[in-house]
C-alpha cells in the first residue's frame, strides 16, 4: 500500500489521485468508504471516474441507489439504510485492508456484490461490514455498488439499453484491476463473492468471455439461478408496464419518486393475480450486452465453462424468507400451513438448490475446481429454518449489526454464531488465498 498516516487518517496514492480514509472503530483495519468509481446520467452508460488533483476524503459511506422500502428487516433485523440515504449518484465502492501491510505486500482481494433481488440493498449497509474477513483472513475487500430496479435493469428502446447494473459492475471490476494494488491488493488474485442477486450477477459476469480475466475465483451464495434471465419479450412487457405507470411522462426526466412509484406498480402488475409470478420484473436480459450470445432457455452454459474455481451452495430452506416477507403468503400460511410449507420446499429446490447443483456439475465436468455446500443451521425460535440470507451473519460476523435479526431468534451469538462464523470465514478466505498462490 502506498500509504502515509496522519492521526487516524491513512492516505493512499492511487493511479487516479490521492484518497484519505480512516481506521475502523474496532481497530486493525483501514477503510476507504464511498469511493466513486464511475458516474452515469440516468439510463446512461457508466463512465469511469476521471483522475483528480488534491486529496479526496473517503471516510463517509456512499448512498444507496434509489429504491423502494425493503421488507428484509423482518428477517435480518434493523439496518442503517436510513442513515445512508439514497442518491442516483450511487456508483461507489468501499475498500478495507489490514492496517499493518508491509511495503510491497500484495494480498488476495475479495469483492463483495450485495443481493436484494436487484431492487434493494447497498454497499455500506452495516450488515455487510467486511472487517472480520479482513482481520481474520488477511485479505483486502472491495464492496461494490450498482444501479437497482428501474434505474439499473429497465430495457426500453430510446431510453435505456438494459443490463446497466452489469455495466456498472464491469466498470467497478476494471477499477479494482487498475487501483487495488495501491491499497495492498493483488489484482491477479480477485475472488468475487455474492449472495442472492449478487451471486446471480456473478454468474452473468462469468457468462461474458470478455470479462472473465477481471476476476479469478467465485463464491456463489444462494443465487436465484432457477429464475434464469429476462428475455426480449419479458423486457418489452415490463417496459410497457413502466410506460403505462408513468402515464406519458418521460422516464429520463420524471422525478425519482414518480419513477420509483412506476417501478412499484410495474412489479405488482408483473407478479400477476395473487403475486404468483416469482420471476423478477427488473433483471438481467439475455442477448443484451454483456450477455450477447447467452440464451435465456439455458443461460448458465457459458458460466459453467468460464474456468473460474468455484464455491457454490444454498441454504436448506431458502424460500421461507419470501414466505415471511410477502403479506399474501403470510396470510395463506396461517390458513394452509402445510400447503405453504410444501410450496416453500418446492420453490427452494427449483429456484436455488437444483440449478446450483447443475451449475456445479457442469463446471466440474468442464474441468473446473468446484466445492459445494448446503447451509442447514437454524435458530431454535425463529420459525424460519435455514432461510435465505441465514449465512450472512456468519460470513460478516458483525454482532451489533445482526444480533437482533429475527432469523437468529433464540440462538447464542457466542456459542452458535461465532464458532461457525469463524469456520465459514476461514473457508472463504482460504479459497481467496489459493487465488493468490495461483497468481504467483
URPERA-V469571 format. One line per field, one symbol per residue. burial: + if it has 24 or more other C-alpha atoms within 12 Angstrom, else -. Layout:
burial: ???
//
This chain:
burial: ++++----++++++-+++++++++----++++++++++++-++++++++------+++++++++++++-++++++++-+++--++++++++++++++++++----+++++++++++++++++++++++++++++++++++++++++++++++++++--+++++++++++++++++++-+++++++++++++++++++++++++++++++-++++++++++++++++++++++-+++-++++++-++----++---+-+++++++++++++-------++++++++++++++--+++--+++++++++++++++++++++++++++---+----------++-+++-++++++++++++++++++---++++++++-+++--+-++++++++++++++++-+++++++++---+---++-+++-+++++++++++++----
//
